[in-house]
Amino acid sequence: MTTRAPMTAKGALRLRAELEELKSVKRPAVIHAIAEARAHGDLKENAEYHAAREQQGFIEGRIKQLEGELSHAQVIDVASLNAGSRIVFGAIVELADADNGEEKQYQIVGDLEADIKLGMIAISSPVARALIGKHEGDTVTIDAPAGQREYDIVAVRYEA
């Protein structure tokens, strides 16, 4: 039996938009580029043709990945969760480093939608696993590559 991977509604919407762009914009563009490159003649020495075919492979692979992930996703509406100050999937957590007071903000999301640059961490990550079940005001110890770090949980909120 396949387990259903959790995903926020916002993340599912973003991934569906990416899938739609791949199917309706990028796929037709690369098919056109292949047809144009074929018109130039000998395919063995045609770099444009080979580059377009390679790009087509990447696009088709990403389409298959997104379709598979979205079909197995359990979309969770974060705004409807009523967890209070307890940290669960979808929570936006503000942390303060116990040593220097530096603040960070993360949202706990599904594995496919995680993007550390946007402050979105995967539920399977060590940071998220350490935070799940904790409450606002708690202190949490997180195992980082540079050693253990302590953070104070400043705020927990849920938004759509």
C-alpha angles and dihedrals in degrees: 000000000000117000117229112240115223118242133172118244089240091052092048090051091050092049093047089052090051090048091050091050091050092050100041103032115017099037094053091044093054092045088054091048090052092050091048092049091049089056089062092070132234108056096197093070098029108114093182091057094049092047091050092048090050091050089048089056092052092048094048091047092051091047090053091047094050094045091050095046094045092049091054097040125114102213111213122196101222093194090062094054113106102196097134111202093343117108115239135149111313096024120143105220127194113205131188120203107243091218104047105009093239109159127222132179126209136173117210108228141158121291096253095051096045116124117167092197088063093043093252113136127190118251088233093057120108091243093053093044090053091049100045111106095014123119137225108279095030123122116229131195114217124194106228128177088255091052136273118334128192121218132183115222103233100177142356123198140161125216136165 
